[in-house]
């Protein structure tokens, strides 16, 4: 899709190559959308969400991505689903849950980052499916333990946990943690294994 091609071209323009590792591309794209483009255009945002530092915005968006993914929402999502995800996390970031403030944050994230875009009157979607998976993986890899992920959710996170394995500071240990955590839950099924292994082959940790 054109937006993703634009991201790759922007990365190439800066470093004169496209990185081999997908995780490097994800990180560079997110950084590009969160910070670099605004800096180059000397744009200063004025709002509660906009006052966040880049790392806070990153954490906020990782939380949103996880809330959507853990509820089985991938790719396209509705305005109501986005608001539900916001309602689940806003307090962790010192934000308000009034309709006006929620509207402002949603509008800003959409228009100021480009990480997700409006796909219809009542629909949004991430710029690319891999961006949602990467942000969800960033949330997962920062958890103290995968025990914090509910049994009925973890089986559905094969692709995201593969990306988390790739971006972790010690991929082989994280790989062991994933399998040793999931196996006792009797969740090591084809639903988990197929996307997990397929994605590991792509990520090449």
C-alpha positions as CSV (number, residue, x, y, z in Angstrom):
1,X,0.0,0.0,0.0
2,X,1.2,3.5,-0.8
3,X,1.6,4.7,2.9
4,X,3.9,1.7,3.7
5,X,5.9,2.3,0.5
6,X,6.3,5.9,1.6
7,X,7.7,4.7,5.0
8,X,10.2,2.5,3.3
9,X,11.3,5.3,0.9
10,X,11.7,7.7,3.9
11,X,13.9,5.2,5.7
12,X,15.9,4.6,2.5
13,X,16.3,8.3,2.1
14,X,17.8,8.6,5.6
15,X,20.1,5.6,5.7
16,X,20.5,4.7,2.0
17,X,19.3,1.1,2.5
18,X,16.3,-0.9,3.7
19,X,17.2,-2.9,6.9
20,X,17.3,-6.7,6.7
21,X,15.5,-7.2,10.0
22,X,11.7,-6.5,10.0
23,X,12.0,-5.4,13.7
24,X,14.4,-2.6,12.6
25,X,11.9,-1.4,10.0
26,X,9.0,-1.4,12.5
27,X,11.0,0.7,15.0
28,X,12.2,3.2,12.4
29,X,8.7,3.6,10.9
30,X,7.1,4.2,14.3
31,X,9.9,6.7,15.3
32,X,9.5,8.4,11.9
33,X,5.7,8.8,12.5
34,X,5.9,9.8,16.1
35,X,8.7,12.3,16.1
36,X,10.9,12.9,13.0
37,X,8.3,14.2,10.6
38,X,6.9,16.8,13.1
39,X,10.5,17.9,14.0
40,X,11.3,18.4,10.3
41,X,8.2,20.5,9.8
42,X,8.7,22.4,13.1
43,X,5.2,21.4,14.2
44,X,4.4,21.8,17.9
45,X,1.2,20.0,19.2
46,X,-0.9,21.6,21.9
47,X,-3.0,19.1,23.9
48,X,-2.8,16.6,26.8
49,X,-1.6,13.8,24.6
50,X,0.6,16.0,22.6
51,X,2.5,17.1,25.7
52,X,3.7,13.5,26.1
53,X,7.3,12.9,25.3
54,X,7.9,10.5,22.4
55,X,8.5,7.5,24.7
56,X,5.2,8.2,26.5
57,X,3.3,8.4,23.2
58,X,4.9,5.1,22.2
59,X,3.8,3.4,25.5
60,X,0.3,4.8,25.1
61,X,0.0,3.5,21.5
62,X,1.5,0.1,22.6
63,X,-1.2,-0.1,25.2
64,X,-3.9,0.8,22.7
65,X,-2.6,-1.9,20.3
66,X,-2.6,-4.5,23.0
67,X,-6.1,-3.7,24.2
68,X,-7.4,-4.1,20.6
69,X,-5.4,-7.2,19.9
70,X,-6.3,-9.0,23.1
71,X,-10.0,-8.4,22.3
72,X,-9.5,-10.1,18.9
73,X,-9.5,-6.8,17.0
74,X,-6.9,-6.8,14.2
75,X,-6.6,-4.5,11.3
76,X,-9.9,-2.6,11.0
77,X,-11.7,-1.4,14.1
78,X,-14.6,0.8,14.9
79,X,-14.8,4.1,16.7
80,X,-16.5,2.4,19.6
81,X,-13.8,-0.3,19.9
82,X,-11.1,2.4,19.9
83,X,-12.9,4.3,22.7
84,X,-13.2,1.1,24.7
85,X,-9.5,0.5,24.4
86,X,-8.9,4.2,25.4
87,X,-11.2,3.8,28.4
88,X,-9.2,0.8,29.6
89,X,-5.9,2.6,29.7
90,X,-6.4,6.4,30.0
91,X,-6.0,6.5,33.8
92,X,-2.5,5.0,33.5
93,X,-1.4,8.0,31.5
94,X,-3.1,10.8,33.5
95,X,-5.6,11.4,30.7
96,X,-9.3,12.3,31.0
97,X,-12.1,10.0,30.0
98,X,-14.6,12.8,29.1
99,X,-16.1,12.6,25.6
100,X,-14.4,15.9,24.6
101,X,-10.9,14.8,25.8
102,X,-11.3,11.3,24.2
103,X,-12.3,12.9,20.9
104,X,-9.2,15.2,21.1
105,X,-6.8,12.3,21.7
106,X,-8.3,10.1,19.0
107,X,-8.2,13.0,16.5
108,X,-4.6,13.8,17.4
109,X,-3.3,10.2,17.2
110,X,-5.0,9.8,13.8
111,X,-3.9,13.1,12.3
112,X,-0.5,13.6,14.0
113,X,1.1,10.2,13.8
114,X,-0.4,8.4,10.9
115,X,0.0,5.1,12.8
116,X,-3.6,4.5,12.3
117,X,-5.9,6.2,9.9
118,X,-9.6,6.6,9.3
119,X,-10.9,3.9,6.9
120,X,-14.5,5.0,6.8
121,X,-17.2,7.0,8.6
122,X,-16.9,4.8,11.7
123,X,-13.8,2.8,11.0
124,X,-10.1,3.0,11.6
125,X,-7.1,0.8,10.7
126,X,-3.4,0.7,11.5
127,X,-1.2,2.0,8.7
128,X,-0.1,-1.7,8.3
129,X,-1.0,-4.9,10.2
130,X,2.6,-5.3,11.2
131,X,2.6,-2.0,13.0
132,X,-0.2,-3.2,15.3
133,X,1.6,-6.5,15.8
134,X,4.9,-4.6,16.6
135,X,3.2,-2.3,19.1
136,X,1.5,-5.2,20.8
137,X,4.8,-7.1,21.0
138,X,6.4,-4.0,22.6
139,X,3.7,-4.1,25.3
140,X,4.2,-7.9,25.8
141,X,8.0,-7.8,26.0
142,X,7.8,-5.1,28.8
143,X,5.5,-7.1,31.0
144,X,7.2,-8.6,34.1
145,X,5.9,-12.0,33.1
146,X,3.5,-13.6,30.5
147,X,1.5,-14.7,33.5
148,X,-0.1,-11.2,33.3
149,X,-1.7,-12.3,30.0
150,X,-5.0,-14.2,30.5
151,X,-5.3,-17.8,29.3
152,X,-8.1,-17.1,26.9
153,X,-5.9,-14.4,25.2
154,X,-2.4,-15.8,25.0
155,X,-3.3,-18.6,22.6
156,X,-4.3,-15.9,20.0
157,X,-1.0,-14.0,20.2
158,X,1.2,-16.3,18.2
159,X,2.4,-13.7,15.7
160,X,2.8,-11.0,18.4
161,X,4.8,-13.2,20.7
162,X,7.1,-14.1,17.7
163,X,7.7,-10.4,17.2
164,X,8.3,-10.0,21.0
165,X,10.8,-12.8,20.8
166,X,12.6,-11.0,18.0
167,X,12.7,-7.6,19.8
168,X,13.6,-8.9,23.2
169,X,17.1,-8.4,24.6
170,X,17.7,-12.1,24.7
171,X,15.7,-13.9,22.0
172,X,16.5,-17.5,23.0
173,X,15.6,-16.9,26.6
174,X,12.4,-15.2,25.7
175,X,11.6,-18.0,23.3
176,X,11.9,-20.4,26.2
177,X,9.8,-18.2,28.4
178,X,7.0,-18.2,25.8
179,X,6.9,-21.9,25.4
180,X,7.4,-22.8,29.1
181,X,4.7,-20.3,30.0
182,X,2.2,-21.4,27.5
183,X,2.7,-25.2,27.6
184,X,1.4,-25.7,31.2
185,X,-1.7,-23.8,30.2
186,X,-2.5,-26.4,27.6
187,X,-2.6,-23.6,25.0
188,X,0.3,-24.9,22.8
189,X,-2.1,-25.7,20.0
190,X,-2.1,-25.3,16.2
191,X,-3.9,-21.9,16.7
192,X,-0.8,-20.7,18.5
193,X,2.0,-22.8,16.9
194,X,1.4,-22.1,13.3
195,X,1.4,-18.2,13.4
196,X,4.2,-18.3,16.0
197,X,6.6,-20.4,14.0
198,X,5.7,-18.8,10.7
199,X,6.4,-15.3,12.0
200,X,9.6,-16.4,13.7
201,X,10.9,-17.5,10.2
202,X,10.1,-14.0,8.9
203,X,11.6,-12.1,11.9
204,X,14.8,-14.2,12.0
205,X,15.7,-13.5,15.7
